[in-house]
Amino acid sequence: MHIFRPLFLAAAAGALALPVLAQTKWDLPAAYPANNFHTINIQQFADDIEKASGGKLKITVHANASLFKAPEIKRAVQGGQAQVGEILLANFANEWPIYAADGMPFLADSYDEAMKLYKAQKPMMDKKLGEQGMMMLYAVPWPPQGIYVKKPIASAADLKGVKWRAYSPATARIAELVGAQPVTVQAAELPQALATGVVESYMSSGSTGVNSKTYEHLKYWYDTQAWLPKNAVIVNTASFNALDPATQAAVKKAAAEAETRGWAASKVENTKSIEALKAGGMSIEQPSAQLKSDMKKVGDTMLKEWLDKAGAEGKQLVDDFRK
C-alpha cells in the first residue's frame, strides 16, 4: 500500500500542474430592463462571444441600471470599472454635440434616414471614443419617437405647463420650446414617476411605453416619428487589447451580427409595441397638421442651436447626411 502512495501523490501533483483555462470576465452594465429588445440583443451578443471564444471570455450583463445608472455607464467604461457597457448616445450631448445628432427632432425620421445618419456619424464617433480610450462595438436605434400624453393634443400649445419627462438635454429643450415643465426621470424610474403623477407626458418610442406600462397612466400616443436615437455598446480599449487575437475577432464578429440583428429587431419592436399599447388601452393617434408643423419648428430651432454648438464638425455631419 505504501509503495503506491508516492506514485499517487506524484500523479496528483502532476494533475495540479496542468494549465487551467484562463477565463476573462467582463461586466456589461445596461440601463434597460432584461426583457427590452436592446437588452435581449446584448445578452445574445454576450452568449455568442462566450461560445465563439470557447469560454475564454465571459460577459455578465447587468440590466435595468443595476450596476451603474444610465448617465454613469460611459464614465465607468472609460475608467475601467466596467470593461464594456451600453449607452444612449444622445445622453452625452453636453460632452460633445455629435453624440446627440440622432436626438435632433425630425432630422432623420425613418429607419433608412437613421442608417444614413449613422453612417455619417460613425467615423467621427470612432475617432472621439478612440481619444477617450474606448471603441464602439455596435449601435442599434430605438423605434421612432412619439408623444405620450394624458389628454388629446391638437398643437404644441396644448403641452403648455404639462409635467414632461426629460431624459436627455434634447428632451429637456423640447419641453422648454413647447412651454412644458421638464422633470428629469431615467427609464428605470419611469413607472414610479407615472404612478405618482410626477410625469404627465414624454416623448419616447412605443417600446419604452410598453416596458414602463405607460398605458396604465397615460391614454394617448402621437406617432410623430420624431427621431430614432441609438444605443451604442462601447468597450474599454485597454480591456479589448488585452484579449488574444482570436477572442478579439470573436468580439468584433458578434458585434457586427448584433448590429444587424438589432436594427431588424427594432423594426419588429416598433410594430409589436404599437399593438401592445393599443391592447393596453392606449389610443394611437396621427399628429394633426398643426402639431406636425409646431414640432417641425421645434426641430428647426434645435438643429440651428445644435449647429452653433457643433461648429464645423456638425456642419460636416449634416452635409454628409444630406448628400
C-alpha positions as CSV (number, residue, x, y, z in Angstrom):
1,M,0.0,0.0,0.0
2,H,2.8,2.4,1.0
3,I,4.6,1.7,-2.3
4,F,1.7,3.2,-4.3
5,R,1.4,6.3,-2.1
6,P,4.3,8.3,-3.6
7,L,3.2,7.4,-7.1
8,F,-0.3,8.6,-6.3
9,L,1.0,11.9,-4.8
10,A,3.2,12.4,-7.8
11,A,0.3,11.8,-10.1
12,A,-1.8,14.3,-8.1
13,A,0.9,16.9,-8.2
14,G,1.2,16.4,-12.0
15,A,-2.6,16.9,-12.4
16,L,-2.3,20.2,-10.4
17,A,0.4,21.4,-12.7
18,L,-1.8,21.1,-15.8
19,P,-2.7,24.5,-17.2
20,V,-6.1,25.8,-16.2
21,L,-8.1,27.5,-18.9
22,A,-7.8,31.2,-18.1
23,Q,-11.2,32.9,-18.3
24,T,-11.6,36.6,-18.7
25,K,-14.7,38.1,-17.0
26,W,-16.2,41.3,-18.2
27,D,-19.2,43.3,-16.7
28,L,-21.6,44.9,-19.1
29,P,-23.9,47.5,-17.4
30,A,-27.1,48.3,-19.4
31,A,-29.8,50.8,-18.4
32,Y,-32.9,49.0,-19.6
33,P,-35.0,46.0,-18.4
34,A,-33.9,42.4,-19.2
35,N,-37.0,42.0,-21.4
36,N,-36.2,45.1,-23.5
37,F,-35.2,44.2,-27.1
38,H,-31.8,46.1,-26.7
39,T,-31.0,44.0,-23.6
40,I,-32.1,40.7,-25.2
41,N,-29.8,41.6,-28.2
42,I,-26.9,42.3,-25.7
43,Q,-27.4,39.0,-23.9
44,Q,-27.3,37.2,-27.3
45,F,-24.1,39.2,-28.1
46,A,-22.5,38.1,-24.8
47,D,-23.6,34.4,-25.3
48,D,-22.2,34.4,-28.8
49,I,-18.8,35.7,-27.6
50,E,-18.6,33.1,-24.8
51,K,-19.4,30.3,-27.3
52,A,-17.1,31.6,-30.0
53,S,-14.2,32.1,-27.6
54,G,-14.6,28.6,-26.1
55,G,-15.5,30.1,-22.8
56,K,-12.3,32.3,-22.6
57,L,-14.4,35.5,-22.4
58,K,-17.5,35.6,-20.2
59,I,-19.6,38.8,-20.2
60,T,-22.1,39.3,-17.4
61,V,-25.0,41.6,-18.5
62,H,-26.3,43.8,-15.6
63,A,-29.7,45.0,-16.9
64,N,-32.0,47.8,-15.6
65,A,-29.3,50.1,-14.4
66,S,-28.5,47.6,-11.6
67,L,-24.7,48.2,-11.8
68,F,-24.5,51.8,-12.9
69,K,-27.2,54.4,-13.6
70,A,-27.6,55.2,-17.3
71,P,-25.6,58.5,-17.2
72,E,-22.7,56.8,-15.3
73,I,-22.1,54.0,-17.7
74,K,-19.8,55.8,-20.2
75,R,-17.5,57.0,-17.5
76,A,-17.5,53.5,-15.9
77,V,-16.3,52.0,-19.2
78,Q,-13.8,54.8,-19.8
79,G,-12.3,54.4,-16.3
80,G,-12.3,50.6,-16.5
81,Q,-14.8,49.9,-13.6
82,A,-16.8,48.1,-16.4
83,Q,-15.0,46.7,-19.4
84,V,-18.0,47.2,-21.7
85,G,-21.3,48.9,-21.5
86,E,-24.4,50.2,-23.3
87,I,-25.1,53.9,-23.5
88,L,-27.8,56.1,-25.1
89,L,-25.6,58.4,-27.3
90,A,-27.9,61.4,-27.0
91,N,-27.3,61.5,-23.2
92,F,-23.8,62.8,-23.8
93,A,-24.7,65.9,-25.9
94,N,-23.2,68.2,-23.3
95,E,-19.9,66.4,-23.6
96,W,-19.7,66.5,-27.4
97,P,-22.6,67.6,-29.7
98,I,-22.0,64.9,-32.3
99,Y,-23.2,62.2,-29.9
100,A,-26.7,63.8,-30.0
101,A,-27.1,64.1,-33.8
102,D,-29.6,61.2,-33.7
103,G,-31.6,63.0,-31.0
104,M,-32.3,66.0,-33.2
105,P,-36.1,66.1,-33.7
106,F,-37.1,65.5,-37.4
107,L,-33.6,65.4,-38.8
108,A,-33.7,61.6,-39.5
109,D,-37.3,60.4,-39.2
110,S,-37.3,56.8,-40.6
111,Y,-35.1,53.7,-40.4
112,D,-33.5,54.4,-43.8
113,E,-32.7,58.0,-42.8
114,A,-31.4,56.9,-39.4
115,M,-29.0,54.5,-41.1
116,K,-27.8,57.3,-43.4
117,L,-27.2,59.5,-40.3
118,Y,-25.4,56.7,-38.5
119,K,-23.0,56.2,-41.5
120,A,-22.2,59.9,-41.4
121,Q,-21.8,60.0,-37.6
122,K,-19.8,56.8,-37.1
123,P,-16.3,57.8,-38.3
124,M,-16.5,60.9,-36.1
125,M,-17.6,58.9,-33.1
126,D,-15.0,56.2,-33.6
127,K,-12.3,58.9,-33.6
128,K,-13.7,60.7,-30.5
129,L,-14.2,57.4,-28.5
130,G,-10.7,56.4,-29.5
131,E,-9.3,59.6,-28.0
132,Q,-11.2,58.7,-24.8
133,G,-9.7,55.2,-24.6
134,M,-12.8,53.4,-25.9
135,M,-14.2,51.8,-29.0
136,M,-17.7,51.5,-30.3
137,L,-18.6,47.8,-30.9
138,Y,-22.1,48.4,-32.4
139,A,-25.2,50.7,-32.3
140,V,-28.9,50.0,-32.6
141,P,-31.7,52.6,-32.9
142,W,-34.8,52.8,-30.7
143,P,-38.1,52.7,-32.7
144,P,-39.3,56.2,-33.8
145,Q,-40.3,58.5,-31.0
146,G,-43.8,59.8,-30.4
147,I,-45.5,61.9,-27.7
148,Y,-47.2,60.2,-24.7
149,V,-49.8,62.4,-23.1
150,K,-52.7,62.4,-20.7
151,K,-55.2,64.3,-22.8
152,P,-55.7,64.8,-26.6
153,I,-53.5,67.4,-28.2
154,A,-54.0,69.3,-31.4
155,S,-51.0,71.7,-31.3
156,A,-47.8,72.3,-29.3
157,A,-49.7,74.9,-27.3
158,D,-51.7,72.1,-25.6
159,L,-48.5,70.9,-24.0
160,K,-48.0,74.2,-22.1
161,G,-47.4,73.7,-18.3
162,V,-47.6,69.8,-18.7
163,K,-45.1,67.9,-16.5
164,W,-42.8,66.4,-19.2
165,R,-40.2,63.7,-18.6
166,A,-36.8,64.8,-19.8
167,Y,-34.1,62.1,-20.0
168,S,-31.5,63.9,-22.2
169,P,-30.6,67.5,-22.9
170,A,-32.6,67.4,-26.2
171,T,-35.8,66.2,-24.5
172,A,-35.4,68.9,-21.8
173,R,-35.0,71.5,-24.6
174,I,-38.2,70.3,-26.4
175,A,-40.1,70.8,-23.1
176,E,-38.7,74.4,-22.9
177,L,-39.7,75.2,-26.5
178,V,-43.3,73.9,-26.2
179,G,-43.7,75.5,-22.7
180,A,-43.9,72.2,-20.8
181,Q,-42.3,71.7,-17.4
182,P,-39.2,69.4,-17.7
183,V,-38.7,66.7,-15.0
184,T,-35.6,64.5,-15.2
185,V,-36.5,60.8,-14.9
186,Q,-34.4,57.9,-16.1
187,A,-36.0,54.8,-17.7
188,A,-35.7,52.6,-14.6
189,E,-37.6,55.2,-12.5
190,L,-40.4,56.0,-15.1
191,P,-43.1,53.6,-13.9
192,Q,-42.9,55.1,-10.4
193,A,-42.9,58.7,-11.8
194,L,-46.0,57.9,-13.9
195,A,-47.8,56.3,-11.0
196,T,-47.2,59.3,-8.7
197,G,-48.1,61.9,-11.3
198,V,-44.5,63.3,-11.4
199,V,-44.7,62.8,-15.2
200,E,-47.8,63.5,-17.4
201,S,-46.2,63.5,-20.8
202,Y,-43.0,62.5,-22.5
203,M,-41.5,61.7,-25.9
204,S,-40.2,58.2,-26.5
205,S,-40.7,55.0,-28.5
206,G,-43.5,52.6,-28.3
207,S,-41.0,50.2,-26.7
208,T,-40.5,52.4,-23.7
209,G,-44.2,52.8,-23.3
210,V,-44.7,49.1,-23.1
211,N,-41.7,48.4,-20.8
212,S,-43.0,51.0,-18.3
213,K,-46.7,50.2,-18.8
214,T,-47.3,53.8,-19.6
215,Y,-50.8,52.8,-20.9
216,E,-51.8,52.3,-17.2
217,H,-51.4,56.1,-16.6
218,L,-51.4,58.0,-20.0
219,K,-54.0,57.3,-22.6
220,Y,-52.7,58.9,-25.9
221,W,-49.6,58.3,-28.0
222,Y,-49.0,60.6,-31.1
223,D,-46.9,58.8,-33.7
224,T,-44.7,61.8,-34.7
225,Q,-41.7,59.6,-35.9
226,A,-39.6,62.4,-34.4
227,W,-36.2,60.8,-34.2
228,L,-34.6,57.3,-33.8
229,P,-31.9,57.7,-31.0
230,K,-29.3,55.0,-30.9
231,N,-27.9,52.9,-28.0
232,A,-24.3,52.0,-28.5
233,V,-22.3,49.2,-26.9
234,I,-18.8,50.6,-26.1
235,V,-15.7,48.8,-24.8
236,N,-12.6,50.0,-22.9
237,T,-9.8,49.8,-25.5
238,A,-7.2,48.5,-23.0
239,S,-9.5,45.7,-21.9
240,F,-10.1,44.8,-25.6
241,N,-6.4,45.0,-26.4
242,A,-5.7,42.6,-23.5
243,L,-7.6,39.8,-25.3
244,D,-5.9,37.4,-27.6
245,P,-6.4,38.0,-31.3
246,A,-8.9,35.1,-31.8
247,T,-11.1,36.4,-28.9
248,Q,-10.9,40.0,-30.3
249,A,-12.1,38.6,-33.7
250,A,-14.9,36.8,-31.9
251,V,-16.0,40.1,-30.2
252,K,-15.9,42.0,-33.5
253,K,-17.9,39.3,-35.3
254,A,-20.5,39.1,-32.6
255,A,-20.8,42.9,-32.6
256,A,-21.4,43.1,-36.3
257,E,-24.1,40.4,-36.0
258,A,-25.7,42.2,-33.0
259,E,-25.9,45.4,-35.0
260,T,-27.6,43.7,-38.0
261,R,-29.9,41.8,-35.7
262,G,-30.6,44.8,-33.5
263,W,-31.8,47.1,-36.4
264,A,-34.1,44.3,-37.6
265,A,-35.4,43.8,-34.0
266,S,-36.1,47.5,-33.6
267,K,-38.4,47.4,-36.7
268,V,-40.2,44.4,-35.3
269,E,-40.4,46.0,-31.9
270,N,-41.9,49.2,-33.4
271,T,-44.9,47.2,-34.8
272,K,-45.2,45.0,-31.8
273,S,-45.1,47.8,-29.2
274,I,-47.7,49.8,-31.0
275,E,-50.0,46.8,-31.0
276,A,-49.2,46.2,-27.3
277,L,-50.0,49.9,-26.4
278,K,-53.4,49.5,-28.2
279,A,-54.1,46.3,-26.3
280,G,-53.3,48.1,-23.1
281,G,-56.0,50.6,-23.9
282,M,-53.9,53.4,-25.4
283,S,-55.2,55.5,-28.2
284,I,-52.6,55.6,-31.1
285,E,-53.1,59.0,-32.9
286,Q,-51.6,60.6,-36.0
287,P,-50.4,64.1,-35.3
288,S,-52.6,66.9,-36.7
289,A,-51.1,69.2,-39.4
290,Q,-50.8,71.9,-36.8
291,L,-49.0,69.7,-34.3
292,K,-46.6,68.4,-37.1
293,S,-45.9,72.0,-38.1
294,D,-45.3,73.1,-34.5
295,M,-42.9,70.2,-33.8
296,K,-41.1,70.8,-37.1
297,K,-40.4,74.4,-35.9
298,V,-39.1,73.0,-32.6
299,G,-36.8,70.7,-34.7
300,D,-35.6,73.5,-36.9
301,T,-34.8,75.7,-33.8
302,M,-32.9,72.8,-32.1
303,L,-30.9,72.0,-35.3
304,K,-29.8,75.6,-35.6
305,E,-28.8,75.7,-31.9
306,W,-27.0,72.3,-32.3
307,L,-25.1,73.5,-35.4
308,D,-24.0,76.6,-33.5
309,K,-22.5,74.4,-30.8
310,A,-21.2,71.6,-33.1
311,G,-19.5,74.0,-35.4
312,A,-17.6,72.7,-38.4
313,E,-17.9,69.1,-37.3
314,G,-21.7,69.4,-37.1
315,K,-22.0,71.1,-40.4
316,Q,-19.8,68.4,-42.0
317,L,-22.0,65.7,-40.5
318,V,-25.3,67.3,-41.7
319,D,-23.8,67.9,-45.1
320,D,-22.6,64.2,-45.3
321,F,-26.1,63.0,-44.2
322,R,-28.0,65.2,-46.7
323,K,-25.8,64.2,-49.7
